[in-house]
Amino acid sequence: MQTVKVLPKGQITIPKDVRKQMGIKVGDTLVIEETDDKVVLKKGKTIFDYAGTLPDIGMSIKEMREKAIEEVAKDRA
């Protein structure tokens, strides 16, 4: 377990070894989950993480894109 300090603007620095282990890079999105006494950070998924998850049902590219965006929104909720 490691300890970090919260800066005046509410920022924290994720230790380098944790970023490396989790594959967190500059510009990545993290999802924050709050529980009773914990704050959990999860690596957010992008639309590209959902590539290949939709069945081939004859949807147009636009329809597939809209469906993928809906799935990402559900995952982040």
N, CA, C and O atoms as a printed pandas DataFrame, in Angstrom:
     atom_number atom_name residue_name chain_id  residue_number  x_coord  y_coord  z_coord
0              1         N          MET        A               1    0.848   -1.175    0.000
1              2        CA          MET        A               1    0.000    0.000    0.000
2              3         C          MET        A               1    0.889    1.232    0.000
3              4         O          MET        A               1    1.912    1.273    0.684
4              5         N          GLN        A               2    0.493    2.227   -0.768
5              6        CA          GLN        A               2    1.240    3.468   -0.844
6              7         C          GLN        A               2    0.346    4.620   -0.394
7              8         O          GLN        A               2   -0.881    4.519   -0.408
8              9         N          THR        A               3    0.976    5.696   -0.003
9             10        CA          THR        A               3    0.258    6.874    0.467
10            11         C          THR        A               3    0.536    8.038   -0.472
11            12         O          THR        A               3    1.667    8.227   -0.920
12            13         N          VAL        A               4   -0.504    8.819   -0.770
13            14        CA          VAL        A               4   -0.345   10.028   -1.579
14            15         C          VAL        A               4   -1.031   11.174   -0.852
15            16         O          VAL        A               4   -1.937   10.960   -0.047
16            17         N          LYS        A               5   -0.591   12.392   -1.145
17            18        CA          LYS        A               5   -1.203   13.578   -0.548
18            19         C          LYS        A               5   -2.125   14.240   -1.557
19            20         O          LYS        A               5   -1.870   14.227   -2.761
20            21         N          VAL        A               6   -3.189   14.811   -1.046
21            22        CA          VAL        A               6   -4.112   15.573   -1.879
22            23         C          VAL        A               6   -3.611   17.011   -1.920
23            24         O          VAL        A               6   -3.398   17.632   -0.879
24            25         N          LEU        A               7   -3.425   17.534   -3.129
25            26        CA          LEU        A               7   -2.942   18.901   -3.319
26            27         C          LEU        A               7   -4.097   19.894   -3.181
27            28         O          LEU        A               7   -5.260   19.491   -3.158
28            29         N          PRO        A               8   -3.786   21.181   -3.089
29            30        CA          PRO        A               8   -4.839   22.193   -2.876
30            31         C          PRO        A               8   -6.000   22.144   -3.872
31            32         O          PRO        A               8   -7.129   22.466   -3.503
32            33         N          LYS        A               9   -5.754   21.755   -5.106
33            34        CA          LYS        A               9   -6.827   21.685   -6.101
34            35         C          LYS        A               9   -7.480   20.303   -6.148
35            36         O          LYS        A               9   -8.224   20.005   -7.083
36            37         N          GLY        A              10   -7.211   19.459   -5.152
37            38        CA          GLY        A              10   -7.819   18.133   -5.096
38            39         C          GLY        A              10   -7.092   17.084   -5.913
39            40         O          GLY        A              10   -7.593   15.970   -6.071
40            41         N          GLN        A              11   -5.920   17.416   -6.436
41            42        CA          GLN        A              11   -5.170   16.489   -7.277
42            43         C          GLN        A              11   -4.325   15.543   -6.436
43            44         O          GLN        A              11   -3.888   15.877   -5.335
44            45         N          ILE        A              12   -4.108   14.344   -6.993
45            46        CA          ILE        A              12   -3.157   13.401   -6.408
46            47         C          ILE        A              12   -2.233   12.937   -7.523
47            48         O          ILE        A              12   -2.567   13.051   -8.703
48            49         N          THR        A              13   -1.080   12.417   -7.150
49            50        CA          THR        A              13   -0.176   11.819   -8.122
50            51         C          THR        A              13   -0.194   10.318   -7.905
51            52         O          THR        A              13    0.095    9.835   -6.810
52            53         N          ILE        A              14   -0.536    9.581   -8.954
53            54        CA          ILE        A              14   -0.519    8.125   -8.873
54            55         C          ILE        A              14    0.936    7.700   -9.030
55            56         O          ILE        A              14    1.582    8.080  -10.006
56            57         N          PRO        A              15    1.463    6.920   -8.090
57            58        CA          PRO        A              15    2.870    6.521   -8.166
58            59         C          PRO        A              15    3.217    5.848   -9.498
59            60         O          PRO        A              15    2.404    5.133  -10.085
60            61         N          LYS        A              16    4.439    6.097   -9.954
61            62        CA          LYS        A              16    4.900    5.604  -11.251
62            63         C          LYS        A              16    4.736    4.098  -11.386
63            64         O          LYS        A              16    4.282    3.617  -12.424
64            65         N          ASP        A              17    5.104    3.341  -10.340
65            66        CA          ASP        A              17    5.013    1.883  -10.445
66            67         C          ASP        A              17    3.559    1.419  -10.584
67            68         O          ASP        A              17    3.292    0.422  -11.256
68            69         N          VAL        A              18    2.633    2.122   -9.966
69            70        CA          VAL        A              18    1.210    1.783  -10.096
70            71         C          VAL        A              18    0.731    2.106  -11.509
71            72         O          VAL        A              18    0.024    1.309  -12.127
72            73         N          ARG        A              19    1.119    3.281  -12.021
73            74        CA          ARG        A              19    0.740    3.654  -13.397
74            75         C          ARG        A              19    1.271    2.637  -14.391
75            76         O          ARG        A              19    0.571    2.240  -15.323
76            77         N          LYS        A              20    2.509    2.219  -14.189
77            78        CA          LYS        A              20    3.122    1.250  -15.102
78            79         C          LYS        A              20    2.394   -0.091  -15.032
79            80         O          LYS        A              20    2.065   -0.676  -16.064
80            81         N          GLN        A              21    2.146   -0.569  -13.832
81            82        CA          GLN        A              21    1.482   -1.860  -13.641
82            83         C          GLN        A              21    0.073   -1.862  -14.240
83            84         O          GLN        A              21   -0.359   -2.861  -14.813
84            85         N          MET        A              22   -0.632   -0.750  -14.104
85            86        CA          MET        A              22   -2.008   -0.651  -14.590
86            87         C          MET        A              22   -2.097   -0.178  -16.044
87            88         O          MET        A              22   -3.183   -0.145  -16.623
88            89         N          GLY        A              23   -0.965    0.182  -16.624
89            90        CA          GLY        A              23   -0.965    0.651  -18.010
90            91         C          GLY        A              23   -1.616    2.011  -18.175
91            92         O          GLY        A              23   -2.197    2.305  -19.220
92            93         N          ILE        A              24   -1.519    2.843  -17.145
93            94        CA          ILE        A              24   -2.115    4.181  -17.189
94            95         C          ILE        A              24   -1.131    5.140  -17.840
95            96         O          ILE        A              24    0.017    5.265  -17.412
96            97         N          LYS        A              25   -1.604    5.820  -18.889
97            98        CA          LYS        A              25   -0.756    6.749  -19.630
98            99         C          LYS        A              25   -1.358    8.149  -19.583
99           100         O          LYS        A              25   -2.528    8.325  -19.242
100          101         N          VAL        A              26   -0.545    9.136  -19.927
101          102        CA          VAL        A              26   -1.012   10.520  -19.985
102          103         C          VAL        A              26   -2.225   10.595  -20.911
103          104         O          VAL        A              26   -2.201   10.062  -22.020
104          105         N          GLY        A              27   -3.269   11.253  -20.453
105          106        CA          GLY        A              27   -4.476   11.411  -21.255
106          107         C          GLY        A              27   -5.519   10.328  -21.040
107          108         O          GLY        A              27   -6.650   10.466  -21.506
108          109         N          ASP        A              28   -5.164    9.242  -20.338
109          110        CA          ASP        A              28   -6.138    8.188  -20.063
110          111         C          ASP        A              28   -7.249    8.719  -19.167
111          112         O          ASP        A              28   -7.050    9.656  -18.393
112          113         N          THR        A              29   -8.406    8.114  -19.285
113          114        CA          THR        A              29   -9.539    8.450  -18.432
114          115         C          THR        A              29   -9.631    7.423  -17.316
115          116         O          THR        A              29   -9.546    6.219  -17.553
116          117         N          LEU        A              30   -9.805    7.915  -16.094
117          118        CA          LEU        A              30  -10.007    7.031  -14.952
118          119         C          LEU        A              30  -11.422    7.231  -14.431
119          120         O          LEU        A              30  -11.942    8.347  -14.429
120          121         N          VAL        A              31  -12.033    6.154  -13.996
121          122        CA          VAL        A              31  -13.374    6.193  -13.424
122          123         C          VAL        A              31  -13.230    6.169  -11.909
123          124         O          VAL        A              31  -12.481    5.357  -11.366
124          125         N          ILE        A              32  -13.944    7.057  -11.227
125          126        CA          ILE        A              32  -13.892    7.129   -9.768
126          127         C          ILE        A              32  -15.157    6.499   -9.201
127          128         O          ILE        A              32  -16.271    6.885   -9.554
128          129         N          GLU        A              33  -14.965    5.517   -8.309
129          130        CA          GLU        A              33  -16.090    4.903   -7.607
130          131         C          GLU        A              33  -15.951    5.218   -6.130
131          132         O          GLU        A              33  -14.876    5.074   -5.548
132          133         N          GLU        A              34  -17.037    5.644   -5.541
133          134        CA          GLU        A              34  -17.040    5.971   -4.116
134          135         C          GLU        A              34  -17.846    4.918   -3.361
135          136         O          GLU        A              34  -18.940    4.539   -3.780
136          137         N          THR        A              35  -17.291    4.454   -2.244
137          138        CA          THR        A              35  -18.025    3.579   -1.343
138          139         C          THR        A              35  -18.034    4.259    0.017
139          140         O          THR        A              35  -17.620    5.412    0.135
140          141         N          ASP        A              36  -18.495    3.564    1.033
141          142        CA          ASP        A              36  -18.599    4.170    2.361
142          143         C          ASP        A              36  -17.311    4.833    2.819
143          144         O          ASP        A              36  -17.322    5.987    3.248
144          145         N          ASP        A              37  -16.202    4.110    2.731
145          146        CA          ASP        A              37  -14.940    4.649    3.246
146          147         C          ASP        A              37  -13.796    4.547    2.247
147          148         O          ASP        A              37  -12.628    4.636    2.627
148          149         N          LYS        A              38  -14.126    4.360    0.963
149          150        CA          LYS        A              38  -13.091    4.180   -0.054
150          151         C          LYS        A              38  -13.374    5.034   -1.281
151          152         O          LYS        A              38  -14.518    5.356   -1.602
152          153         N          VAL        A              39  -12.291    5.384   -1.949
153          154        CA          VAL        A              39  -12.364    5.970   -3.283
154          155         C          VAL        A              39  -11.553    5.031   -4.162
155          156         O          VAL        A              39  -10.363    4.826   -3.924
156          157         N          VAL        A              40  -12.192    4.458   -5.179
157          158        CA          VAL        A              40  -11.537    3.491   -6.054
158          159         C          VAL        A              40  -11.389    4.108   -7.436
159          160         O          VAL        A              40  -12.353    4.630   -7.995
160          161         N          LEU        A              41  -10.177    4.050   -7.987
161          162        CA          LEU        A              41   -9.921    4.515   -9.350
162          163         C          LEU        A              41   -9.812    3.297  -10.252
163          164         O          LEU        A              41   -9.092    2.348   -9.944
164          165         N          LYS        A              42  -10.533    3.330  -11.370
165          166        CA          LYS        A              42  -10.448    2.259  -12.359
166          167         C          LYS        A              42  -10.058    2.878  -13.689
167          168         O          LYS        A              42  -10.449    4.001  -14.008
168          169         N          LYS        A              43   -9.288    2.135  -14.453
169          170        CA          LYS        A              43   -8.931    2.610  -15.780
170          171         C          LYS        A              43  -10.193    2.608  -16.636
171          172         O          LYS        A              43  -10.869    1.587  -16.757
172          173         N          GLY        A              44  -10.502    3.752  -17.223
173          174        CA          GLY        A              44  -11.692    3.871  -18.054
174          175         C          GLY        A              44  -11.501    3.194  -19.394
175          176         O          GLY        A              44  -10.382    3.071  -19.890
176          177         N          LYS        A              45  -12.599    2.760  -19.970
177          178        CA          LYS        A              45  -12.544    2.127  -21.283
178          179         C          LYS        A              45  -12.869    3.162  -22.350
179          180         O          LYS        A              45  -13.623    4.107  -22.118
180          181         N          THR        A              46  -12.288    2.964  -23.509
181          182        CA          THR        A              46  -12.586    3.830  -24.649
182          183         C          THR        A              46  -13.465    3.060  -25.620
183          184         O          THR        A              46  -13.680    1.859  -25.457
184          185         N          ILE        A              47  -13.958    3.736  -26.602
185          186        CA          ILE        A              47  -14.793    3.085  -27.612
186          187         C          ILE        A              47  -14.020    1.962  -28.307
187          188         O          ILE        A              47  -14.621    0.983  -28.750
188          189         N          PHE        A              48  -12.701    2.093  -28.405
189          190        CA          PHE        A              48  -11.893    1.078  -29.069
190          191         C          PHE        A              48  -11.821   -0.215  -28.261
191          192         O          PHE        A              48  -11.587   -1.281  -28.830
192          193         N          ASP        A              49  -12.018   -0.139  -26.946
193          194        CA          ASP        A              49  -12.036   -1.341  -26.111
194          195         C          ASP        A              49  -13.249   -2.219  -26.415
195          196         O          ASP        A              49  -13.272   -3.398  -26.060
196          197         N          TYR        A              50  -14.235   -1.653  -27.058
197          198        CA          TYR        A              50  -15.451   -2.398  -27.371
198          199         C          TYR        A              50  -15.452   -2.939  -28.799
199          200         O          TYR        A              50  -16.442   -3.526  -29.238
200          201         N          ALA        A              51  -14.362   -2.749  -29.518
201          202        CA          ALA        A              51  -14.274   -3.241  -30.892
202          203         C          ALA        A              51  -14.487   -4.751  -30.907
203          204         O          ALA        A              51  -13.891   -5.477  -30.111
204          205         N          GLY        A              52  -15.327   -5.213  -31.802
205          206        CA          GLY        A              52  -15.588   -6.637  -31.936
206          207         C          GLY        A              52  -16.619   -7.185  -30.962
207          208         O          GLY        A              52  -16.897   -8.384  -30.982
208          209         N          THR        A              53  -17.188   -6.350  -30.119
209          210        CA          THR        A              53  -18.154   -6.848  -29.136
210          211         C          THR        A              53  -19.583   -6.859  -29.667
211          212         O          THR        A              53  -20.462   -7.482  -29.072
212          213         N          LEU        A              54  -19.816   -6.184  -30.764
213          214        CA          LEU        A              54  -21.163   -6.155  -31.326
214          215         C          LEU        A              54  -21.312   -7.271  -32.357
215          216         O          LEU        A              54  -20.416   -7.488  -33.172
216          217         N          PRO        A              55  -22.434   -7.975  -32.323
217          218        CA          PRO        A              55  -22.641   -9.027  -33.316
218          219         C          PRO        A              55  -22.859   -8.421  -34.701
219          220         O          PRO        A              55  -23.293   -7.276  -34.828
220          221         N          ASP        A              56  -22.556   -9.192  -35.721
221          222        CA          ASP        A              56  -22.766   -8.738  -37.097
222          223         C          ASP        A              56  -24.249   -8.901  -37.420
223          224         O          ASP        A              56  -24.692   -9.973  -37.832
224          225         N          ILE        A              57  -25.001   -7.831  -37.229
225          226        CA          ILE        A              57  -26.448   -7.894  -37.455
226          227         C          ILE        A              57  -26.888   -6.920  -38.543
227          228         O          ILE        A              57  -28.055   -6.533  -38.616
228          229         N          GLY        A              58  -25.949   -6.541  -39.372
229          230        CA          GLY        A              58  -26.291   -5.686  -40.498
230          231         C          GLY        A              58  -26.520   -4.231  -40.147
231          232         O          GLY        A              58  -27.217   -3.519  -40.870
232          233         N          MET        A              59  -25.936   -3.777  -39.034
233          234        CA          MET        A              59  -26.074   -2.361  -38.671
234          235         C          MET        A              59  -25.105   -1.525  -39.495
235          236         O          MET        A              59  -24.040   -1.990  -39.902
236          237         N          SER        A              60  -25.501   -0.290  -39.728
237          238        CA          SER        A              60  -24.603    0.634  -40.410
238          239         C          SER        A              60  -23.495    1.051  -39.448
239          240         O          SER        A              60  -23.601    0.841  -38.240
240          241         N          ILE        A              61  -22.438    1.636  -39.987
241          242        CA          ILE        A              61  -21.337    2.131  -39.157
242          243         C          ILE        A              61  -21.870    3.139  -38.141
243          244         O          ILE        A              61  -21.486    3.109  -36.972
244          245         N          LYS        A              62  -22.749    4.025  -38.586
245          246        CA          LYS        A              62  -23.317    5.038  -37.691
246          247         C          LYS        A              62  -24.088    4.377  -36.550
247          248         O          LYS        A              62  -23.944    4.773  -35.394
248          249         N          GLU        A              63  -24.898    3.380  -36.866
249          250        CA          GLU        A              63  -25.661    2.678  -35.828
250          251         C          GLU        A              63  -24.735    1.949  -34.859
251          252         O          GLU        A              63  -24.963    1.956  -33.649
252          253         N          MET        A              64  -23.692    1.323  -35.394
253          254        CA          MET        A              64  -22.740    0.622  -34.527
254          255         C          MET        A              64  -22.020    1.605  -33.616
255          256         O          MET        A              64  -21.804    1.324  -32.436
256          257         N          ARG        A              65  -21.650    2.753  -34.163
257          258        CA          ARG        A              65  -20.968    3.771  -33.356
258          259         C          ARG        A              65  -21.871    4.247  -32.221
259          260         O          ARG        A              65  -21.435    4.353  -31.075
260          261         N          GLU        A              66  -23.126    4.532  -32.545
261          262        CA          GLU        A              66  -24.075    4.983  -31.526
262          263         C          GLU        A              66  -24.263    3.922  -30.442
263          264         O          GLU        A              66  -24.323    4.248  -29.257
264          265         N          LYS        A              67  -24.355    2.664  -30.845
265          266        CA          LYS        A              67  -24.511    1.564  -29.889
266          267         C          LYS        A              67  -23.272    1.457  -28.999
267          268         O          LYS        A              67  -23.392    1.258  -27.790
268          269         N          ALA        A              68  -22.089    1.588  -29.590
269          270        CA          ALA        A              68  -20.848    1.517  -28.814
270          271         C          ALA        A              68  -20.779    2.656  -27.800
271          272         O          ALA        A              68  -20.354    2.446  -26.664
272          273         N          ILE        A              69  -21.186    3.845  -28.195
273          274        CA          ILE        A              69  -21.189    4.989  -27.274
274          275         C          ILE        A              69  -22.147    4.729  -26.115
275          276         O          ILE        A              69  -21.837    5.059  -24.970
276          277         N          GLU        A              70  -23.303    4.143  -26.403
277          278        CA          GLU        A              70  -24.253    3.789  -25.339
278          279         C          GLU        A              70  -23.627    2.792  -24.364
279          280         O          GLU        A              70  -23.788    2.921  -23.150
280          281         N          GLU        A              71  -22.914    1.797  -24.898
281          282        CA          GLU        A              71  -22.287    0.779  -24.052
282          283         C          GLU        A              71  -21.204    1.393  -23.165
283          284         O          GLU        A              71  -21.088    1.038  -21.991
284          285         N          VAL        A              72  -20.420    2.303  -23.716
285          286        CA          VAL        A              72  -19.389    2.978  -22.927
286          287         C          VAL        A              72  -20.051    3.777  -21.809
287          288         O          VAL        A              72  -19.584    3.757  -20.671
288          289         N          ALA        A              73  -21.134    4.477  -22.128
289          290        CA          ALA        A              73  -21.844    5.267  -21.115
290          291         C          ALA        A              73  -22.376    4.370  -20.004
291          292         O          ALA        A              73  -22.299    4.736  -18.832
292          293         N          LYS        A              74  -22.915    3.201  -20.350
293          294        CA          LYS        A              74  -23.410    2.258  -19.339
294          295         C          LYS        A              74  -22.274    1.782  -18.452
295          296         O          LYS        A              74  -22.426    1.688  -17.234
296          297         N          ASP        A              75  -21.131    1.482  -19.067
297          298        CA          ASP        A              75  -19.977    0.980  -18.321
298          299         C          ASP        A              75  -19.450    2.016  -17.343
299          300         O          ASP        A              75  -18.972    1.675  -16.262
300          301         N          ARG        A              76  -19.538    3.270  -17.724
301          302        CA          ARG        A              76  -19.027    4.347  -16.864
302          303         C          ARG        A              76  -20.032    4.769  -15.797
303          304         O          ARG        A              76  -19.673    5.468  -14.849
304          305         N          ALA        A              77  -21.266    4.356  -15.941
305          306        CA          ALA        A              77  -22.305    4.752  -14.966
306          307         C          ALA        A              77  -22.180    3.975  -13.671
307          308         O          ALA        A              77  -22.968    4.182  -12.748
